[in-house]
Amino acid sequence: MGEQRLTSQVCCGCACLCDDIDLVVRDGQVVEAANVCQWGLARFTGDKKYGAGLPRKRCRGPRVRTGATSWSPTHLEGALDAATEILAKASRVVVYGLCQLSQQAISALLDLRRGRPTLWIPSEGPLWETALHIYGQHPVPMTTLEEVRNQADFVLFWGANPLRSCPRLPARYALFPRGRFTERGQEDRRAFTVDIQHTEMERITPLLVVRPEEEPELVAGLRAAWEGRSDPRPSGVSPKEVKKVLQALEQSSYRVFFAGRGTTHNEAGGALLEELCSWVEELNRQAPTFFMPLASDFNTLGFIRQFVTCGGLSRPEWSLEGDVRRWEPRPGDVLLSVSGDCFWFLTEQQKDSIGRLSIPTVAVSTYETQTTAEAQVVMDVGLLGIDTSGDAVRMDGVGVCVEHIRTADQPSDVEIFQQWLRLGP
């Protein structure tokens, strides 16, 4: 196979979908990588994200369970036949994952389930379920990551730790890089983080730590102080810290609010995001101000966009659930886990219910996971941007074409779902 030097490759390590990755590929394996973060490097080399040099175990091929601990290897057609038979008996199919599929695969999967009872649970659902509801009331604008780099002089991360979810976001777009109107990089930007605990973000931005139950009050207090309706004294944060945020906001001309999963980790998450979006909507009347949900899975917005566009929110046979831990297994359910490890996030009570109700699982996965270990049918799939090609959508809504870097034996996600679609229900 020899050695290849590839430039400007797209990394599917997170929703930034960085397109400036340079690789050296030798005999189908990535041996060198430039402009890549820890997450991206792990994806290209097949290692665990936080375990340098610890390889992830690839899925060992399509198979069908024949006993409690026994499997029968098969080919893709055999696995699809077995999965089709299982789904045909379902009163409802619960589809988990979705946010690491290509656009083409998502489209085929939506067609496969059209007209059939389906509960959709995207892996990045907790944040986006709330955001979708709020967007209907407060149509806050989004901007592109390039415009963040070029113009943003005020950046606020609320309940977000991009160093863990999108590691290159601060370095390539939001904090450090020089842009057209931010020529001095970090010196031309004022950035803050609000979170319920101390995180690595306090190394690169001032960090305002607040108790979860006080977050909505902090937003309301900041907003009231900004409007001159009260002194800047929201509980949980010192007036001095609040004044710094308000002064930076007043001096800014282009503002970006990044909201992360942390905003949904308490019962007041919906109220918090609604107040935040309402304030962004008001600020945008004075100067360009944008709201950006911060997802880590690389095609989260791609799934949300297709689901909404095809009328998924209004289809009576479909429902969208933001948190897999809120799924209540019931008789007749079938779990379809696609490019995500559903069992990793399930509660013990849910796992007990799956066993007690004999709910079968079908897994489409690149790696061996807790879900593949429990599934009745397993299909291996190539990794987008490594083994297969396809389209994806960045966190800011920009479409990206992702090219493969080697020829693989595993089918692509779109090949699996298009072939499944031809088989029928």
Secondary structure as a PSIPRED ss2 file (coil, helix, strand):
# PSIPRED VFORMAT (PSIPRED V4.0)

   1 M C   1.000  0.000  0.000
   2 G C   1.000  0.000  0.000
   3 E E   0.000  0.000  1.000
   4 Q E   0.000  0.000  1.000
   5 R E   0.000  0.000  1.000
   6 L E   0.000  0.000  1.000
   7 T E   0.000  0.000  1.000
   8 S E   0.000  0.000  1.000
   9 Q E   0.000  0.000  1.000
  10 V C   1.000  0.000  0.000
  11 C C   1.000  0.000  0.000
  12 C C   1.000  0.000  0.000
  13 G C   1.000  0.000  0.000
  14 C C   1.000  0.000  0.000
  15 A C   1.000  0.000  0.000
  16 C C   1.000  0.000  0.000
  17 L C   1.000  0.000  0.000
  18 C C   1.000  0.000  0.000
  19 D C   1.000  0.000  0.000
  20 D C   1.000  0.000  0.000
  21 I E   0.000  0.000  1.000
  22 D E   0.000  0.000  1.000
  23 L E   0.000  0.000  1.000
  24 V E   0.000  0.000  1.000
  25 V E   0.000  0.000  1.000
  26 R E   0.000  0.000  1.000
  27 D C   1.000  0.000  0.000
  28 G C   1.000  0.000  0.000
  29 Q E   0.000  0.000  1.000
  30 V E   0.000  0.000  1.000
  31 V E   0.000  0.000  1.000
  32 E E   0.000  0.000  1.000
  33 A E   0.000  0.000  1.000
  34 A E   0.000  0.000  1.000
  35 N C   1.000  0.000  0.000
  36 V C   1.000  0.000  0.000
  37 C C   1.000  0.000  0.000
  38 Q H   0.000  1.000  0.000
  39 W H   0.000  1.000  0.000
  40 G H   0.000  1.000  0.000
  41 L H   0.000  1.000  0.000
  42 A H   0.000  1.000  0.000
  43 R H   0.000  1.000  0.000
  44 F H   0.000  1.000  0.000
  45 T H   0.000  1.000  0.000
  46 G C   1.000  0.000  0.000
  47 D E   0.000  0.000  1.000
  48 K E   0.000  0.000  1.000
  49 K C   1.000  0.000  0.000
  50 Y C   1.000  0.000  0.000
  51 G E   0.000  0.000  1.000
  52 A E   0.000  0.000  1.000
  53 G E   0.000  0.000  1.000
  54 L E   0.000  0.000  1.000
  55 P E   0.000  0.000  1.000
  56 R C   1.000  0.000  0.000
  57 K C   1.000  0.000  0.000
  58 R E   0.000  0.000  1.000
  59 C C   1.000  0.000  0.000
  60 R C   1.000  0.000  0.000
  61 G C   1.000  0.000  0.000
  62 P C   1.000  0.000  0.000
  63 R E   0.000  0.000  1.000
  64 V E   0.000  0.000  1.000
  65 R E   0.000  0.000  1.000
  66 T C   1.000  0.000  0.000
  67 G C   1.000  0.000  0.000
  68 A C   1.000  0.000  0.000
  69 T C   1.000  0.000  0.000
  70 S C   1.000  0.000  0.000
  71 W E   0.000  0.000  1.000
  72 S E   0.000  0.000  1.000
  73 P E   0.000  0.000  1.000
  74 T C   1.000  0.000  0.000
  75 H C   1.000  0.000  0.000
  76 L H   0.000  1.000  0.000
  77 E H   0.000  1.000  0.000
  78 G H   0.000  1.000  0.000
  79 A H   0.000  1.000  0.000
  80 L H   0.000  1.000  0.000
  81 D H   0.000  1.000  0.000
  82 A H   0.000  1.000  0.000
  83 A H   0.000  1.000  0.000
  84 T H   0.000  1.000  0.000
  85 E H   0.000  1.000  0.000
  86 I H   0.000  1.000  0.000
  87 L H   0.000  1.000  0.000
  88 A H   0.000  1.000  0.000
  89 K C   1.000  0.000  0.000
  90 A C   1.000  0.000  0.000
  91 S C   1.000  0.000  0.000
  92 R E   0.000  0.000  1.000
  93 V E   0.000  0.000  1.000
  94 V E   0.000  0.000  1.000
  95 V E   0.000  0.000  1.000
  96 Y E   0.000  0.000  1.000
  97 G E   0.000  0.000  1.000
  98 L C   1.000  0.000  0.000
  99 C C   1.000  0.000  0.000
 100 Q C   1.000  0.000  0.000
 101 L C   1.000  0.000  0.000
 102 S C   1.000  0.000  0.000
 103 Q H   0.000  1.000  0.000
 104 Q H   0.000  1.000  0.000
 105 A H   0.000  1.000  0.000
 106 I H   0.000  1.000  0.000
 107 S H   0.000  1.000  0.000
 108 A H   0.000  1.000  0.000
 109 L H   0.000  1.000  0.000
 110 L H   0.000  1.000  0.000
 111 D H   0.000  1.000  0.000
 112 L H   0.000  1.000  0.000
 113 R H   0.000  1.000  0.000
 114 R C   1.000  0.000  0.000
 115 G C   1.000  0.000  0.000
 116 R C   1.000  0.000  0.000
 117 P C   1.000  0.000  0.000
 118 T E   0.000  0.000  1.000
 119 L E   0.000  0.000  1.000
 120 W E   0.000  0.000  1.000
 121 I E   0.000  0.000  1.000
 122 P E   0.000  0.000  1.000
 123 S C   1.000  0.000  0.000
 124 E C   1.000  0.000  0.000
 125 G H   0.000  1.000  0.000
 126 P H   0.000  1.000  0.000
 127 L H   0.000  1.000  0.000
 128 W H   0.000  1.000  0.000
 129 E H   0.000  1.000  0.000
 130 T H   0.000  1.000  0.000
 131 A H   0.000  1.000  0.000
 132 L H   0.000  1.000  0.000
 133 H H   0.000  1.000  0.000
 134 I H   0.000  1.000  0.000
 135 Y H   0.000  1.000  0.000
 136 G C   1.000  0.000  0.000
 137 Q C   1.000  0.000  0.000
 138 H C   1.000  0.000  0.000
 139 P C   1.000  0.000  0.000
 140 V C   1.000  0.000  0.000
 141 P C   1.000  0.000  0.000
 142 M C   1.000  0.000  0.000
 143 T C   1.000  0.000  0.000
 144 T C   1.000  0.000  0.000
 145 L H   0.000  1.000  0.000
 146 E H   0.000  1.000  0.000
 147 E H   0.000  1.000  0.000
 148 V H   0.000  1.000  0.000
 149 R H   0.000  1.000  0.000
 150 N H   0.000  1.000  0.000
 151 Q H   0.000  1.000  0.000
 152 A C   1.000  0.000  0.000
 153 D C   1.000  0.000  0.000
 154 F E   0.000  0.000  1.000
 155 V E   0.000  0.000  1.000
 156 L E   0.000  0.000  1.000
 157 F E   0.000  0.000  1.000
 158 W E   0.000  0.000  1.000
 159 G C   1.000  0.000  0.000
 160 A C   1.000  0.000  0.000
 161 N C   1.000  0.000  0.000
 162 P H   0.000  1.000  0.000
 163 L H   0.000  1.000  0.000
 164 R H   0.000  1.000  0.000
 165 S H   0.000  1.000  0.000
 166 C C   1.000  0.000  0.000
 167 P C   1.000  0.000  0.000
 168 R C   1.000  0.000  0.000
 169 L H   0.000  1.000  0.000
 170 P H   0.000  1.000  0.000
 171 A H   0.000  1.000  0.000
 172 R H   0.000  1.000  0.000
 173 Y H   0.000  1.000  0.000
 174 A H   0.000  1.000  0.000
 175 L C   1.000  0.000  0.000
 176 F C   1.000  0.000  0.000
 177 P C   1.000  0.000  0.000
 178 R C   1.000  0.000  0.000
 179 G C   1.000  0.000  0.000
 180 R C   1.000  0.000  0.000
 181 F C   1.000  0.000  0.000
 182 T C   1.000  0.000  0.000
 183 E C   1.000  0.000  0.000
 184 R C   1.000  0.000  0.000
 185 G H   0.000  1.000  0.000
 186 Q H   0.000  1.000  0.000
 187 E H   0.000  1.000  0.000
 188 D H   0.000  1.000  0.000
 189 R C   1.000  0.000  0.000
 190 R E   0.000  0.000  1.000
 191 A E   0.000  0.000  1.000
 192 F E   0.000  0.000  1.000
 193 T E   0.000  0.000  1.000
 194 V E   0.000  0.000  1.000
 195 D E   0.000  0.000  1.000
 196 I C   1.000  0.000  0.000
 197 Q C   1.000  0.000  0.000
 198 H C   1.000  0.000  0.000
 199 T C   1.000  0.000  0.000
 200 E H   0.000  1.000  0.000
 201 M H   0.000  1.000  0.000
 202 E H   0.000  1.000  0.000
 203 R H   0.000  1.000  0.000
 204 I C   1.000  0.000  0.000
 205 T C   1.000  0.000  0.000
 206 P C   1.000  0.000  0.000
 207 L E   0.000  0.000  1.000
 208 L E   0.000  0.000  1.000
 209 V E   0.000  0.000  1.000
 210 V C   1.000  0.000  0.000
 211 R C   1.000  0.000  0.000
 212 P H   0.000  1.000  0.000
 213 E H   0.000  1.000  0.000
 214 E H   0.000  1.000  0.000
 215 E H   0.000  1.000  0.000
 216 P H   0.000  1.000  0.000
 217 E H   0.000  1.000  0.000
 218 L H   0.000  1.000  0.000
 219 V H   0.000  1.000  0.000
 220 A H   0.000  1.000  0.000
 221 G H   0.000  1.000  0.000
 222 L H   0.000  1.000  0.000
 223 R H   0.000  1.000  0.000
 224 A H   0.000  1.000  0.000
 225 A H   0.000  1.000  0.000
 226 W H   0.000  1.000  0.000
 227 E C   1.000  0.000  0.000
 228 G C   1.000  0.000  0.000
 229 R C   1.000  0.000  0.000
 230 S C   1.000  0.000  0.000
 231 D C   1.000  0.000  0.000
 232 P C   1.000  0.000  0.000
 233 R C   1.000  0.000  0.000
 234 P C   1.000  0.000  0.000
 235 S C   1.000  0.000  0.000
 236 G C   1.000  0.000  0.000
 237 V C   1.000  0.000  0.000
 238 S C   1.000  0.000  0.000
 239 P H   0.000  1.000  0.000
 240 K H   0.000  1.000  0.000
 241 E H   0.000  1.000  0.000
 242 V H   0.000  1.000  0.000
 243 K H   0.000  1.000  0.000
 244 K H   0.000  1.000  0.000
 245 V H   0.000  1.000  0.000
 246 L H   0.000  1.000  0.000
 247 Q H   0.000  1.000  0.000
 248 A H   0.000  1.000  0.000
 249 L H   0.000  1.000  0.000
 250 E H   0.000  1.000  0.000
 251 Q H   0.000  1.000  0.000
 252 S C   1.000  0.000  0.000
 253 S C   1.000  0.000  0.000
 254 Y C   1.000  0.000  0.000
 255 R E   0.000  0.000  1.000
 256 V E   0.000  0.000  1.000
 257 F E   0.000  0.000  1.000
 258 F E   0.000  0.000  1.000
 259 A E   0.000  0.000  1.000
 260 G C   1.000  0.000  0.000
 261 R H   0.000  1.000  0.000
 262 G H   0.000  1.000  0.000
 263 T H   0.000  1.000  0.000
 264 T H   0.000  1.000  0.000
 265 H C   1.000  0.000  0.000
 266 N C   1.000  0.000  0.000
 267 E C   1.000  0.000  0.000
 268 A C   1.000  0.000  0.000
 269 G H   0.000  1.000  0.000
 270 G H   0.000  1.000  0.000
 271 A H   0.000  1.000  0.000
 272 L H   0.000  1.000  0.000
 273 L H   0.000  1.000  0.000
 274 E H   0.000  1.000  0.000
 275 E H   0.000  1.000  0.000
 276 L H   0.000  1.000  0.000
 277 C H   0.000  1.000  0.000
 278 S H   0.000  1.000  0.000
 279 W H   0.000  1.000  0.000
 280 V H   0.000  1.000  0.000
 281 E H   0.000  1.000  0.000
 282 E H   0.000  1.000  0.000
 283 L H   0.000  1.000  0.000
 284 N C   1.000  0.000  0.000
 285 R C   1.000  0.000  0.000
 286 Q C   1.000  0.000  0.000
 287 A C   1.000  0.000  0.000
 288 P C   1.000  0.000  0.000
 289 T E   0.000  0.000  1.000
 290 F E   0.000  0.000  1.000
 291 F E   0.000  0.000  1.000
 292 M E   0.000  0.000  1.000
 293 P E   0.000  0.000  1.000
 294 L C   1.000  0.000  0.000
 295 A C   1.000  0.000  0.000
 296 S C   1.000  0.000  0.000
 297 D C   1.000  0.000  0.000
 298 F C   1.000  0.000  0.000
 299 N C   1.000  0.000  0.000
 300 T H   0.000  1.000  0.000
 301 L H   0.000  1.000  0.000
 302 G H   0.000  1.000  0.000
 303 F H   0.000  1.000  0.000
 304 I H   0.000  1.000  0.000
 305 R H   0.000  1.000  0.000
 306 Q H   0.000  1.000  0.000
 307 F H   0.000  1.000  0.000
 308 V H   0.000  1.000  0.000
 309 T H   0.000  1.000  0.000
 310 C C   1.000  0.000  0.000
 311 G C   1.000  0.000  0.000
 312 G C   1.000  0.000  0.000
 313 L C   1.000  0.000  0.000
 314 S C   1.000  0.000  0.000
 315 R C   1.000  0.000  0.000
 316 P C   1.000  0.000  0.000
 317 E C   1.000  0.000  0.000
 318 W E   0.000  0.000  1.000
 319 S E   0.000  0.000  1.000
 320 L E   0.000  0.000  1.000
 321 E C   1.000  0.000  0.000
 322 G C   1.000  0.000  0.000
 323 D C   1.000  0.000  0.000
 324 V H   0.000  1.000  0.000
 325 R H   0.000  1.000  0.000
 326 R H   0.000  1.000  0.000
 327 W C   1.000  0.000  0.000
 328 E C   1.000  0.000  0.000
 329 P C   1.000  0.000  0.000
 330 R C   1.000  0.000  0.000
 331 P C   1.000  0.000  0.000
 332 G C   1.000  0.000  0.000
 333 D E   0.000  0.000  1.000
 334 V E   0.000  0.000  1.000
 335 L E   0.000  0.000  1.000
 336 L E   0.000  0.000  1.000
 337 S E   0.000  0.000  1.000
 338 V E   0.000  0.000  1.000
 339 S C   1.000  0.000  0.000
 340 G C   1.000  0.000  0.000
 341 D C   1.000  0.000  0.000
 342 C H   0.000  1.000  0.000
 343 F H   0.000  1.000  0.000
 344 W H   0.000  1.000  0.000
 345 F H   0.000  1.000  0.000
 346 L C   1.000  0.000  0.000
 347 T C   1.000  0.000  0.000
 348 E H   0.000  1.000  0.000
 349 Q H   0.000  1.000  0.000
 350 Q H   0.000  1.000  0.000
 351 K H   0.000  1.000  0.000
 352 D H   0.000  1.000  0.000
 353 S H   0.000  1.000  0.000
 354 I H   0.000  1.000  0.000
 355 G H   0.000  1.000  0.000
 356 R H   0.000  1.000  0.000
 357 L C   1.000  0.000  0.000
 358 S C   1.000  0.000  0.000
 359 I C   1.000  0.000  0.000
 360 P C   1.000  0.000  0.000
 361 T E   0.000  0.000  1.000
 362 V E   0.000  0.000  1.000
 363 A E   0.000  0.000  1.000
 364 V E   0.000  0.000  1.000
 365 S E   0.000  0.000  1.000
 366 T C   1.000  0.000  0.000
 367 Y E   0.000  0.000  1.000
 368 E C   1.000  0.000  0.000
 369 T C   1.000  0.000  0.000
 370 Q H   0.000  1.000  0.000
 371 T H   0.000  1.000  0.000
 372 T H   0.000  1.000  0.000
 373 A H   0.000  1.000  0.000
 374 E H   0.000  1.000  0.000
 375 A C   1.000  0.000  0.000
 376 Q C   1.000  0.000  0.000
 377 V E   0.000  0.000  1.000
 378 V E   0.000  0.000  1.000
 379 M E   0.000  0.000  1.000
 380 D E   0.000  0.000  1.000
 381 V C   1.000  0.000  0.000
 382 G C   1.000  0.000  0.000
 383 L C   1.000  0.000  0.000
 384 L E   0.000  0.000  1.000
 385 G C   1.000  0.000  0.000
 386 I C   1.000  0.000  0.000
 387 D C   1.000  0.000  0.000
 388 T E   0.000  0.000  1.000
 389 S C   1.000  0.000  0.000
 390 G E   0.000  0.000  1.000
 391 D E   0.000  0.000  1.000
 392 A E   0.000  0.000  1.000
 393 V E   0.000  0.000  1.000
 394 R C   1.000  0.000  0.000
 395 M C   1.000  0.000  0.000
 396 D C   1.000  0.000  0.000
 397 G C   1.000  0.000  0.000
 398 V C   1.000  0.000  0.000
 399 G E   0.000  0.000  1.000
 400 V E   0.000  0.000  1.000
 401 C E   0.000  0.000  1.000
 402 V E   0.000  0.000  1.000
 403 E C   1.000  0.000  0.000
 404 H C   1.000  0.000  0.000
 405 I C   1.000  0.000  0.000
 406 R C   1.000  0.000  0.000
 407 T C   1.000  0.000  0.000
 408 A C   1.000  0.000  0.000
 409 D C   1.000  0.000  0.000
 410 Q C   1.000  0.000  0.000
 411 P C   1.000  0.000  0.000
 412 S C   1.000  0.000  0.000
 413 D H   0.000  1.000  0.000
 414 V H   0.000  1.000  0.000
 415 E H   0.000  1.000  0.000
 416 I H   0.000  1.000  0.000
 417 F H   0.000  1.000  0.000
 418 Q H   0.000  1.000  0.000
 419 Q H   0.000  1.000  0.000
 420 W H   0.000  1.000  0.000
 421 L H   0.000  1.000  0.000
 422 R H   0.000  1.000  0.000
 423 L H   0.000  1.000  0.000
 424 G C   1.000  0.000  0.000
 425 P C   1.000  0.000  0.000
